[in-house]
Amino acid sequence: MLEKSVEVLTAEPADSPPLQAGGDAGSATDTERLLAEVLAGVVRVEQVPVDSHFFNDLGADSLVMAQFCARVRKRGDMPAVSMKDIYRHPTIRSLATALVDAAPAPTAPVPSPSAEAPSSARTPTDVRTSAERTARAEAQAAARTRRYIVCGVLQFLIFLGYSCLVALAVEEGHQWISAGSGLFDLYLRSVLLAGAGFLGLCAFPIVVKWTLVGRWRSGEFPLWGMAYLRFWVVKTLIRTSPVRLFAGSPLYVLYLRALGARIGKGVTILSHTIPVCTDLLTVGEGTIIRKDVLLSCYRAHAGVIQTGPVTLGSNVFVSEHTVLDIDTSMGDDAQLGHASSLHTGQAVPAGERRHGSPAQPTEVDYRRVAPADCPTAKRTAYGVAQLLSLLTVYLPLALGGVTALLTGLPQLQTLLNPQPMASPAFYVDALIASVVLLFGSLLAALLVVGTVPRLLSRALKPGKVYPLYGFHYGIQRAIVVMTNRKSLTTLFGDSSGIVHYLRYLGYDLSRVEQTGSNFGTEVQHENPYLSSVGTGTMIADGLSIMNADFSSTSFRVSRTSIGPHNFLGNRIAYPAQGRTGDNCLLATKVMVPIDGPVREGVGLLGSPSFEIPRTVMRDNRFNHLETGDELRRRLAAKNRHNTATAGLYLLARLIHLFVITLITMGAVDLYPSFGALAIALASVLTLTYTVVHFALVERASTGFKPQKPLYCSIYEPSFWHHERFWKMASVHYIQAFDGTPFKNVIWRLLGARIGKRVFDDGCFFPERTLVTIGDDSTLNAGTVVQCHSQEDGAFKSDRSALGNGCTLGVGAFVHYGVTIADGAALAPDSFLMKGEEIPSHAEWGGNPAREMPDHKTQVEAGKEPHATQAAPARGL
């Protein structure tokens, strides 16, 4: 019925008389009539029965209904409607009744003081004032542009200086080790060099932070100025510190204390994202913070960096995939569930529980494991053992292993003793070394992940509570590190090969119904041997299986089972206690419930989640391709295409490694003449070539043409080409450019339409050529603008656009077909659904996102308004 939603959404609603406010039967009838007229215009029918179900009877989907909501909001004479209202009240009659019941008392219209006078009434003063405003705005933009350019130049010079500093350290270290004689002497020198290098990389950010900033304080400062430059230097050094590898260790907590954080005894932090403004972080004794938690104590908003405190009391529990914005707090024994967030000004009282985005009260207990005996002495011993094993075993063996490998294999020995650069043998040797390194590392990784973790897992008994920082905790951490190999899931994901790889890891996948897209390229777990996925289930990217439960003193591994014939969207954390069964659709960023009845045959959306239709009529048009001979024929063709894609993926990586090897060998060849300068130049060339190489590979995968909106089956070549684009597009290197003007240059190189002076602190665009970002927009860390969606066997993509001066909060997720007008803001951890339209200067938030209450409404409701500290921070 609604085969092409783009066409459906072009109709304009008929003119209607204004809505009568109030709650009587007459106004409800008026509301029904007006809503029905708007919806009829959207779906292009003569009349919409007031009792017809939007999805089951009219065949609409969320994209169509999002456009319906946008048109209702634009009228101005009707109550605002959100997608959550649509799902809760899926008929015109029930929706009208709910809107009328919630409508405020009528008020007399007040002319807008900002409305412009008619042109005939304008005076010369008005014209001059308008011209002055324009000139002032242009001058301000020019000043921002100057700061933007100067900041970028200084950032490049700082990077170049740091590269030279590292090159000098590498040169001195190499010469010192080379002077050793005998195996034992070489080992001792390796231990000392590795220890000095590791401790130096850890201590340097601490010294720079206290030198450039001192103590962080609540305040704000503009982007691209000198205060921002100091902030960027400190943030970059902290976020690249090797200490982040010790997340979940007492050493991690000690490091944060050295940076100024106030952290009590017995605190466990599993998140790898290191807080930046650490002086503003307070954590009480016995608190547990799980992985993938964002609490940086700063945020970017409307052209400024705002810093503010995050205060956690004693024995607080913060679950996985959560965001804690600035100026938030949790009292003693408070809890925050998974896939939730605290927005600015929110506070969780002592002993209370919250979940959702933004968080709201709940009775669900997220503490799922009993405490255990874990004294301070045990934590100390674990940290000391970790540090000693790293400095005396792993790092020296790594240095010695590389040396032995280079010495034992003539093909790799050329890295240290290359032929002259003009010789053909120089390039042949580099190619042989690249092939050995790439395919040797892949084979070694496959061998290790399939054997060692499986043996280690025998030491863990499901359901048994173990103390932290003991032998079993070390085993669990080793399993997590070894089995979550991003390079391997990228290679096998989005193809039939991923199910064989996950089974090889230890997943229980029941009887597999092969679709060729059972899993995406991003899936992680805490124990693959306790991960079960039912028959016929398809999973998009970003699944995190929470096999382990933690307290600040104990942990327990449990089986996590996802039912058959499910579909899971993006960015989902699935707990071991998840209450979903057969035939469910879990929408993007949904909070999987762990209480109540087992949900079956429904869809779940939002945080906290609520039920929606499992599927819509529009997506059923491809069902005939999912069975019988047609499926076998198309699946075979898809497998051939995906196999060729995997081959091209490896070829692109081989070419990249080959050129990097050439650069390395060239630096070795020039080292006797130029010394450390050759090493520094090689690092700059490596980064530059990486950007150019992957940009060319990505654009070549689409034939150097921009992508176009799609609506198709996953068994059509147009979708296979899109999968190839995902496989060939590699943007992990782009994280090195977060917070710099150079990232915007790279996005433009990749095809995105990026405006002037955009601040990107860690945003991700899966489809670059479908994204438009306006001037002076602010994109925070962990944000995503995803211009596609897959639901079962249907794939859809469309363009999304952000206007000038927009802000995406930390961890916000924007779907496809979205329009965000100038000056609008999306709150942290929000999910803006497909097809939504945010008006100019509006503030939206939540999961799913809707217009947020203004300051007056928050005060009347007894909530803390969103406030920003204006006092300047010391040194900023």
Beta strands, then each sheet from edge to edge (+ up, - down):
strand 1: 219-222
strand 2: 262-263
strand 3: 268-269
strand 4: 281-283
strand 5: 288-289
strand 6: 293-294
strand 7: 298-301
strand 8: 304-307
strand 9: 310-312
strand 10: 317-318
strand 11: 322-324
strand 12: 328-330
strand 13: 335-336
strand 14: 341-342
strand 15: 347-348
strand 16: 353-355
strand 17: 360-361
strand 18: 466-467
strand 19: 523-525
strand 20: 531-533
strand 21: 538-539
strand 22: 543-546
strand 23: 548-550
strand 24: 554-557
strand 25: 560-562
strand 26: 567-568
strand 27: 573-575
strand 28: 585-586
strand 29: 603-605
strand 30: 610-612
strand 31: 710-713
strand 32: 753-754
strand 33: 759-760
strand 34: 771-773
strand 35: 778-779
strand 36: 784-785
strand 37: 788-791
strand 38: 794-797
strand 39: 800-802
strand 40: 807-808
strand 41: 813-814
strand 42: 819-820
strand 43: 825-826
strand 44: 831-832
strand 45: 837-838
strand 46: 843-845
strand 47: 850-851
sheet 1: 1+ 8- 7+
sheet 2: 2+ 4+ 9+ 12+ 15+
sheet 3: 3+ 5+ 10+ 13+ 16+ 17-
sheet 4: 6+ 11+ 14+
sheet 5: 18+ 24- 23+
sheet 6: 19+ 22+ 27+
sheet 7: 20+ 25+
sheet 8: 21+ 26+ 28+ 29+ 30-
sheet 9: 31+ 38- 37+
sheet 10: 32+ 34+ 39+ 42+ 45+
sheet 11: 33+ 35+ 40+ 43+ 46+ 47-
sheet 12: 36+ 41+ 44+
end
